[in-house]
């Protein structure tokens, strides 16, 4: 059974080695799970999940393998079997309904745990055991104003809790990223190198030099190891991007708070960059693109954030910019192409679902800027992997 569980976890994307699995088996042998499915849930999660990003995949895998049960409120698998094919719901009078009022959550949870240890068979239409179609506080398909639903679908919308509720939904890998997750993802882009004064002790070199001098202590120093990452973040603001303000602000805050950069710059544009972008959109402070290219060479990484949603004329025609008074002499798509060519290490993050990427404007941009990814944690990781795999990336 446990071998099947190992492969089930791997099928959900968890990278489990033999060492971790042997650790889990050793922990079970020493009795750390205490014959409790709930304790086994937390024990296996602590060993099999390398970081909190794995929690959701683990939770889904555990729930599926143990017949839809969640770890924190684990129920013996026989209950799920008993509660299938529920019997018709028992009808209650108003007086009977009123008599069921009054249990608080703590009392209901205590009673629920007690029933789980005592019940040995399926029950339907009753008022005490975990079952279906009755007036017991536990089960489904019946009625109780302060019960715990076990399996089935909600009908009366009166349950205090749902025993099969899945944990850690906020850790799904396809949700929009938050500040901390963005910072963690950026760590993968670090470009290490040594520079500056030789102020760090090189232990291995010192040992080798000491051995060569017959035990006479020799200290060898080397420059500090530093991150050489230089990042340019360009963000589309205004218009349709207003709907994505929250996630863009999270990303923007994470980039400013990060300590992973040797150099960092942020700039703004609307719809697409032209011969200028903005250092301050509110004050309309412009940065000319030719000056930007002179200040930031091809070693910089460019991350563009935008929904690529605009009228195609803005990309294909001179004078097509959305600002009537801009009178751009060259089409926007030409400038997008120039940014892509100047920064070979560049990706585009789109906050809209990929189903909307079939717009004509989006298709035009992707022809000259093909590396477009969703603005989600999974999409960000894919973008970073693409940057690291680029032949232009620092080795």
N, C-alpha and C positions, 0 to 999 in steps of 0.2 A: 504493500500500500504506500509506504513512504517513498519508494522509488518512483511510483506513478506520480506522487505529489511533486517530486523533484522535477520531472519532465513537464508537469503541468505548469509549474512556476516558470520554467524556461520558455514554454510556449507563449507566455504573456510578457516576454521581454526581459525577465530578470536574469542577470548574468551570474549564475551560480557555479562555483568551482567545486571540485571534490573536497577541498579543504574545508569549505564552509559547511558542506553536507556532513562530513565526518564530525565537525564541531557540534552540529545539531544532534546527531545520533549519540554523541558522548553526553550531551546535556540531558537527553531523554533517559539514557542509561542511568544517570545519576539522580533521576527523579525530579528534575526541575519543572517538568510540566505537571506533576502531581496528579496524573490521570484526569486532567481537566482540559477540555477542548478550548476553553477560554484562555487558560494559561499557555497551552501549546500555541495558540494564535500569536500571543505576544512574544513567546520564546522564539518561535520560528521567524517572526518579523524582525526581531533584534539581530538575528544571525544572518538572515538571507537578504535584508535590505541594506545596501551600502550607503544610501542617503535618503532623505525624506521624499525625493522625487520618485522613489520606487514604491512608496506606500500604497498608492492607488492601484498599481498593477498587482501588487501582492494581495491587496484586499479583494480585488475582483477574482483573482485566481483562487484564493482561499474560499471565497464565497461559492464559486462554481464547483470546486472540488468537493467541498463538504455540503453539497446540495443547497446552495443559496444561503448559508448561514454566515452571519458576521461574527468576527472574533470577540468583540467586547460583550455581546449579548448572545453568545452561542447557545443553541438549543440542540438537544439530542436529535440526530437525524431521523429517528423514528417519528417524531412529532410532524415533520414535514410530510412523511408518508401518510400518517393518520389524517392529516388535514386536507388531503386531496379528495376530490369528488364529494364536496360538502353536501350535507342533507339540507332540505328546505329550511328556511329560517323560521324560528318559532315566533308567533305573533304575541305581542304584549298589550295589555290594557294600559290606560294612562296611569292607573293606580300602581300597577306593577313597575312601570317605568320610574315613577316618582320614588318608589321604595329602594331603587338601586343607586340613588344619588348619595354622594358623601365621601367616597374614598379618595385620599390624596395620593400623590405619586409615590412617596416613600412606602406607604402601606401596600400599594399595588405591586411595587417591585419586590417587596419582601414576600408577599403571597405568591408571586410568580415563581421566584426561585424555590420556594417550598413545594409548589405543585410539580416542578420539573423533577425534583428528587423522589416524589411519591408516585407519580402517574406511571402505569405500566401498560396501558392499552389506549386505543382510540375511544373518544367520547363525542357524541353529537346531541345537540338539543338540550344540554344540561345547564346547571347554574353554578357548578363548582370547578370541574376539571378544564384543562386546556382542550378546546374542541371547536365545533362549528355549529352555527345556527341556533345557539342558545343564549342564555343571559349571563354566562360566566364572564368575568373580567378578562379572560385570556382566550384567544383564538380568532376566528373570523367568521363572517357570514351571519352573525347574530347581532345582539344589541347590548351594550353596557355603556353608560355615560362616562366612565372613567377607567376604561380597560386598556390592555396592551394587545394590539393586533399582531397575530402570529400567522404569517403567510396570507394568501388571498389578496383581494383588492379592497380598498376602503369603500364603504357604502354610506355609513351614517356620518362620517367626518367628525367623529367624537373621540377617537383614540388619543390617550395621553402620549403613547409612544408606539413605534412600529419595531418589532423585535428583529426584523430582517433588514432594517435600514443599513445602507452601505456607508462606511466611514471614509473620511479623507477625500471627499469630492473636490475640495478646493485644490488638490494636488494632481488632478488629471493633467496629462502631458499635452493636451490639445487646448487648454484654456489660455486666454490671453495672459501674457507674462506680467509679473509684478516686479517691484523694484529689486528685491533680493534675488529672485530667480534670474533676472537679467544680469546682475552682477556676477552670479555664479557661472553663468554661461560665458561671460566675457573672459573668465579666467583661462578658458581653453585657447584663447588667442595670444596668450603671452609669448613674447619673443625674447628669450633670455640671452644675455651676453655679458661679458666682463669688461668694465672700463673704469677709468679713474686711477687713483693712487692705490698702490699695493698695500692695503690696510687690513686684509682678511687673512687669518692664519690658514695655510694650506697644510692640513694635518698629514695627509699621505706623503706629500713632498718633503715635509719636515722629518718624518720617520725615515724615509729613504736617504735623505742627506745625513741624518744622524748616524745611520748604519754605515754609510760610506766613510764617516769620520771616526769609526771605531768607538762609537758611544758618546762622543763629544756632542753635546746638544747643539743642533742647528735648526733655527727657525726660518721657515720659508713663507713669505707672504705673497698674496695675489690680489688683483683688483676685485671689488665687490661684484657679485652677480646681480644684474639689473635687467628690468624689463624694457625692451626697446620699442614696444607697441606705440604707434602714432595713429590716432583715430580721428576721422572727420565725420561728424554726424550731421546730416542735412535732413530737415523735417519740413514736410508740407503742412501749412497751417491755413485755417480759414475754409469757408465754403463747406463742401461735403466732409472735410476732415474734422469739422467741429464735432461730429458725432463720435469721433474716436479720441476726443481730448483726454479722457481719463487714462487710457492705456499709454498714450503718447507722453503724458506728463510723468507717468511712472517710469517709462524708459528714459526720459530726459533727466529725471532726478537721479536714477541709478547711474547714468553716465557721469553726472557731475560729482556724485559721491564716491565713485570708484577710484581706487588707488592703483589700478592696473595699467595706467598709461604713462608713457614717457612724455607724450604731448597729446592734447585733446582740444578740438575746436568744434563748436556747434554753429550752424547757420540755418537760415530759413528760406523757403521759397513758397510760391503759390502755384499749384498745378504742375509746373515744371520749371527748372532753372533756365535762365537766359544769359545774356552777357553780364548780368549782375544777379547776386543773391542778397540776403539781408542778414546783418548781424543783430539787428533789433527791428523786429517787424512792426512793433507799435510805433516806433519813432521813424520808421522808414529809412533806417541807416543802411546804406548799400555797401556791398563789397563787390568790386568788379571782378569778374571771373578770370580775366587775364592776370590780375594781381594775385588771386587765390592760387592759380596754377603755378605762379612763380614762387609762392611761399610754401606750398605743399607739393612735394615731388611724388614720384610713383611709388615710393616706399610707404606712403600713408595708406591706411585702410579706410575706404569710404562705405558708410552705411546710409542709404537713402530710405526714408520712411514716408510713404505716401500711398493714396488709394488709386492713383493713375486714372482718375475719373474726370474727364473734361470733354469738351467738344473736339472732335478730331481736327478741326480747322486750326486749333491752337498749336497742334503739332506739325501740321503739314503746310501751312501757308504763312508767308510774311505778313505782319500786321494782324495775325490771328490771336494774339494774346488777349486774355479775358479783360485786362485793363484797357479800356478804349483809348486812353491817352498814351499808352506805352509805345505804340507804333513800332513794334519790333521788326527789324529789317531782315532777320533770318528766322526760319521756323523753329519752334521749340524742340522738335525732334533732333535737329542738328546739334543743339546744345546738350541734350541728353546723351547723344552719341559721343560728343567731345568729353564729357565727364567720364563716361565709361572707358574711353581709350586712355585718358590721362591717368586714371586710377584703375589699373588692371586688377587690383585687389578691391573689388567692390561688389556689394549685394544690395538688393532692393527688398525692403520688408513692407508688405501690404496688409493693413489692418482689416480689410474686408475679406469675407469668405471667398474661397477660390471659385465658387460658382458664379461670382460676379466678375471674374477676370476675362470674360468673353466680350466685354465692351470693345468697340472699335479702338478707342484711345488706349486701352490696356494692351490690346494686341499689338498696336503700333510700337508702344514703348518696349514690349518684350522682344520685339524683333531686333532692337539695337541694344537692349539691356536684358538679356535672357535670364540672368540669375535673380529671379523674383521668388520670394518665399513668404508664407503667411506670418503675420506678427503674432505668433504663438510660441510657447516654449519649444515645441517640437520643430516649428519652422525656423526658429532662431538657431537651434542646434544644427539643423541641416545647412543653414547659411554659413555657420562657422566651420562646419566640416568642409564645405566647398572652398572657403577661403584658405583653409589649412592645406587642402589638396592642390591648390593652384601652383603652377610652376613658378609663379612670381613670389610665392611666400618665402619668407626668410627661413632658412634651415638651421 
